Amino acid sequence: MAIMEFPKDMKWGAATAAYQIEGAAFKDGKGLSIWDTFSHTPGKVLNGDNGDVAIDSYHRYEEDIQLMKELGIDTYRFSVSWPRIFPDGSGEINQKGLEFYHNFVDALLANGIEPMCTLYHWDLPQTLQDTGGWGNRETVDAFADYAELMFKEFNGKIKNWITINEPWCVSFLSNFIGIHAPGKQDLQLATTISHHLLLAHGKAVTRFRESAIEGGIGYAPNVEWLEPFSNKQEDIDACNRGMGFLMEWFFDPVFKGSYPKFMIDWFEKKGVTLQIEEGDMEIINQPIDFLGINYYTGSVGRYKKDEDLFDLERIDIGFEKTDFDWFIYPEGFYRVLTKIKDQYGAVPIYITENGACYNDEVENGRVRDQRRIEYLKQHLTALKRSIDYGVNIKGYLTWSLLDNFEWAEGYDKRFGIIHVDFNTLERTKKDSYYWYKQTISNGWFDMFY
């Protein structure tokens, strides 16, 4: 036996995002988001899929909450659709949108589930994108106003708030690589946006403190681990740049009040300058109550000139892969978490996303997704190791509760522990659901059972 036992007070949960599950994209006064626009643009999303209906959680949330209750989770991380609250990004409030989230949060609380709310999980109001989106500093202030409204509206109901989900994806994936909405390919723009996102986070934290809101606030960057292929300095440096792109670039300003010099120097070599106004870093560098960490994958890397932005080549050395073709590297999860503790101290951490894409289907009423169970076992074992190292883990939330709209991949990739038939929208609990339920109930699992 290899028992992995977790602290009694550790929270267990699951996570989703509004555009991926809600549907009702044009109902009850909701405004257009950049994902409404992007998904309806030919060639942007696999198979021409969109989130118009998604898995219709807007109308089926009571059913989904019952599935959560049976699962036994303590907390559920969801996101609010900004244009469902402010159809134009600012100005007039859509009361029907607020009413929906009040009803939803009340239903969670009535079933003993603590809501964890993400304010921004990528669905920027299209009207703000039309005036420059996150590249326009006015969007930062619009976000702060939206955040303040939500804080005051749900004070006492929602105790844990996340400002921005995966700022790397919002900035570089969406505005440099161009895979996600709005699909720009401009390194200078993406770098500017990365700063504006951190500024928006900081301004939201300021409004949270000024409003004396009950609870805590943080943000949720995505991270990965890159293990150098050799002990050559050029391999080590390439991997540090690759990780710094996700970690130090988005961590140092919040925790240290400055951007990492090695990354600034590299961006300058690429002709990119960062425009920081007076007072920006003080706004960003404020204490937060917890850090959200999203981890899925890692790999081995080595130096290769002009391979990518950082002269970094990712090497396939035989790691198993998920059905998203992502390497499975649980050791990287442990290394990332211990690096965070060593560099930034014992900040309270929620694992706000961790999971795997496996496209197992229903057969005879059952989804046998043993590969997902093995992935969860391996990563929870790494999490247990990090706890024993001294990492201050407060909770673990798996991604995702339900199969859903997977952004640019449409409905082609399944991350859920609950299967959704995308034609009928029928929900079916997977084997991983039952395994996770048992783990939550016990507070431990046997690695080899």
N, C-alpha and C positions, 0 to 999 in steps of 0.2 A: 504493500500500500504506500501511496505517497499523498498524504492528506495536506491540502492547502486550506488553512483556516484563516479567516479574515476578522478584523476587529468587529466587536459586537455593534459598535455605533456607526459602522460604515454604511452609507446609503447605497441602495441598489436601484437602478432605474433603466429607462430606455429613452430614446430620442427620435425626433422627427423634425421636419421643417415645413412651413406653411405651404409654399408653392408645390412641394412634392406630394402633399397628401390632401389638401383642402378641396381643390376643385372650386366650383362656384366662382369661376374667374371673373364673371361679368354680372354677378348678382348682388342685390342689396346695397347698391351704391358704391361698390368697390371700383377704384380707378385702375388704369392700366399700369402694369409693372414692366420693367425691362425684360423680364422673362416671358410675359405675355407677347411682347413684340418679337423677341428673339426666336421663340419657339414657333412663331407663325411666319418666320422668314425662311423661305425655301433653302434647304441645304445646311441649316444650322444644327438641327437635331436629327438624330438617327430615325429613319423611317417616317420623318415628318411628324413625329409625336409632339404633343403639347400637354400642358397642365390644366386645360380647360375643365376637365372632370377629375383628373388625377385618380385618387381612390375614394373621392367623395366624402372625405371625413368631415367636411362642413355640415353635411346632413347626417352622417353616421357616427358622430363623435360619441354618442351615448353607448353604442355597441362597442366602439373601440375602448372606451373607458372600462367597460365590463371585462374586456379581455385583459386590460392592465391590472384590474383588481384581482382577477383569478391568477394572474402571473405572480402577484405578491410584491410588486415594486413599491418602493418608498416614494420615489420621485419620478416625474415625467418632464422631460425637456421638450418644449415646443417653441415655435417661433410665431411672432405676430407678423401678418402681412401689412407692411407700412401703408400701401395704398388702400387697404381696407379701412384704415383709420383716417388718413388724410388722402383722399383720392388724387389731389394735385400735389402731394408732398408736404404742403403747409396750407394754412388758411382755414377753410371750412372743414369742420370735423364731421365724419360720417357716423352718426349715432347708431345706426344699425350694425356697423362694424364693432363698435364698443360693446353693444348689447350681445353680439355673438360671443366675444371673448369673455364677457362677464358670465354668461350662461355656461360656457365651457369650463372656466376656472372654478365656478361654483360646483359643477358636477364632479370635477376632480377632487375638490376638498370634501364633498359629501361622501366620496368613496375612499377617503383616507389616503389620498395621493397628493403629495406636495408638488405644486407646479414650479418649474424652473423655466423662466421666460427668456428667450433670445429676442432682442429687439430688431437685429438686422441679420437675416439669413438670406441675403442676396436679391430680394425682390424690391429694388429701388423704384419708386414711382417714375413712370416714363416722363412725366412733365419736368421732373428735375434733371433727368438725362438729357432732355431737349435743350437745357441751358448749361450743359457741360457736365452733368452728373457729379461724380465724386472728384472730378478734376476742378470743379468750381467750389471755392471755399464757402460760398453761400449754402451749399448742401450740408456742410458741417453744422451750421447754425440751425438749419431745418431739422436735422437729425436730433440735435439737442432739445429743440422745442417738442418734437414728437416723443422723445424719451421722457421729458418732464411730464407731459400729459399722462403717459402710461404709468409712471411712478405714482403720481397723485391719484389717478383713477383706481389703481389696484393696490394701494397701500394697505397693508394688513392681510391681503389675500395672497399676493405673490411675495415670497421672502427672498428668493434668489434670482438675480438678474444678470444676464449676459448682454453686453453691449453689441459687440461685433463678432460674428462667426467667421473664422478663417480669413483674416484680412489679406493673407497672401493670395488666396483664390480670388478675392474681390478685386485686388489690384493687378497682380502679375498674370495670373491665369486668364483673367477676363479682359485685360487691357494691354497686355504685351504678347502673351501666347495666343490669346484671342479665342479660346475654346468655349468660354462661357460668355453670357450676356455682360456687356453690350457687344463683345466681339471685336474690340480694337486691338491693334498691333503696334504699339508705340511705347518704347521703353521709358522715355522721359515722362510721358503721361502716366504710365503705371507707377513709376517711382513717386511722382507727385501725389497720386491717389493714395499710395501706401502711407504717406505722411498725413494726408487729410483724414484717413480712417483712424489713425491713432489720435489725431486731434479731436475727432468726433467722439471717440471713446472717452478721452479726457474731459471733454465738455459735458458729456453725459454723467460721468462720475461727479463732476462739480455740481450739477443740478440735483443729483441724488443726495449728496451731502447737504446742500443748501436747503433741500426740502425736508430734511430729517426723516427720511424714509426708513421704515422698519425693515431690517434684513441686511443682505450683502450684495455686492456687485463685483463683477469681474469681466473678463473677455475670454474668447476661445480660439487661440491660434492652432493651426494644424502643423504638425511636426513630423519629421522622419529621421532615421539614423543612416548615416553613410560611413561604412567601415572602410578605411584605406586598404587598397589592394596590397600595398607593401609599406615598409617603413621609410620609403623615400620621401623626402620633404615635399616634393612636388605632388605626390599622391595625397599626403596629409593636408596640404594647403588646398588642393582642389576639393577635397571632401569638406573641409571647414567652410569653404565658400558656399558649397552646395547646401550645407546645413544652415549656414548663417543667413542664407536667402530666406529661410522660413523661421529660424529661431532668433538669433541675435538681432536681426533687423527689426523684428517685431517685439522682442523682449527687452532689449537694452533701453530703449526710450522710456518704457513704462517703469522698469525697475531701477535704472541707473541714470536716467535723465539725459541720455545722449545716444546717438547712433554709433554703431561699432566702426572704429576707424578703418579696419581692414576691408570692410564692405564699402565704406565711403570712397576709399582710395580706388577700389576696383570699379565702382560705378563711374568714377571720374575718368578712368581709362577708357570707358565705353562712351564717353561724351555726355554723361548724365550729371546734372547738378541738382542738389536738393535745396529748395527754397523754404527756409525756415524763418518765420517772422518772430519778432520780439515777443517773448512770453509763451511761445508755443510749447517749448520743452517743459516748462513749469506746469502747464496744463496737462500735458501727457503724463508727466512723472508724479503721479499722485498714488498714495497707497490704495491698493485694491484689497478686497476681502477674500478673494479666492481666484485661482487661475483655472480655466478650462483647458484641457488638453485633448486634441483629436489626433489619434495615431492609428494608422492602418498598415504601413509598410516601411521597409528600409531596404538597403542594398549595399553592395560593395562597389567602391568607386576608385578611379585612378585618373591621373592627369592625361589629357589628350588635347593638344592645342586645337582650338576652334571647334571642338566637339559640340559645345553649347555655350551659353553666355559665360560660363565659369571655367571653360577648358576642362570639363569634367565628363568622364565617360563612366556610365553605370555598367557593371559587368555582371553577366549571368553566370554564376558559379554553381548552378544546379539547385538553387532554392526552389521549393514548391511554389506554385502560383495559385491565386484565386481565379475565378472565372472572369475577373476584370483584368487579368494578366498582371496583377500586382504581386511582387515577391512577398512571401510569408517570412517575416523576420522578427519573431518575438524577442530575441535577444536585444534587438534595437529598441524595443519598447522600454526594457529595463535600463538601457544605456541612456536613452533620452531623459527618462525621469530622474536618474541619479545625476546626470549632467545639470539639470535644472536646479536640483538641490545644491549642488556644489557651486554653481555660478550665481544663484539668486537667493539662496537661503531656503528655509523650510516653509515656503509659501504654501498655504492650504491649496490642494489640488483636487478638482473633480475630473475624472476621465469622462469628458462630455461626448466623445464618440470613439468607439472601437468596435469593429466588426468586419465581416467579410462577405464578398459577393460570391454566391453559389446559386446557380440557376436550376436547382432541383424542383421538379414539378410534383403535383399531387398524383399519387398512384394508389388506387383502392382506398381513398379517403385519408391517406397519410403522406407526409413529406419527410422522407428519410434523408435529412441533411447532416449526416455524420461528420462530413468535412468541416462544416461550420462549428459543430461542437468541439472538434479537435482544435480548431483555430482559437475558440474562446478559452479552452483549457490552457493552451500554450501561453496566451496573452495574460490570462488571469494568474498563471504561475509566475510570469515575469512581474506582474503587478505585486504579487505577494513578496517576491524577492526585493522589490523596491521599497515596500513598507518596512521590511526587516532591515534595510539599509538606512532607513530614517526618513524616507520621503513621506511628506505629510498628506497622505491620501484620505480624502473625506468621502468620496463616493465614486462609483463606477456605473456609467450609463452606456449600454450597448447601442450600436447603430446597426439596424434600425428596428423599431417595433414592428413595422409593416413593410412589405414590398411596396415600392412607390415609383414615382417619376424620377428617374436618375439623371436629371439635367441633360447634358448633351447626348447621353446614351439613351434617352427616352425610356421606354419600358423594357429595354433589353437586358437590364442588370437587376438582380434581386439581392438585397441586403437584409431583408426582414427576417425576424424569427416567427413571423406570421405570414403565410402565403396569401397573396391576393390574386384572384382571377381577374385580369384586367378587362375582361368582357362582361362578366356578371357582377364583379366586385365582391364576390363571396370570399370571406376570410376563413383560412384553415390553419390551425396551429401546427407548426413544424415540430419535429423531434427536438430541435434546439430550444424551442419554447419550453417544452417540458423539462429539459435538462437545466435550463436557466432557472425555471421555477423551483426545482429541487435545490439548486445551489443557493438561491436566495433564502429559501426556507431553512436550510441547514446552517448557512453561513460558512460552508466549506464544501469542497468536493475532493474526490479521489482522482488524481491525475490518470490513473490506469484503469478506471472503471467507467 
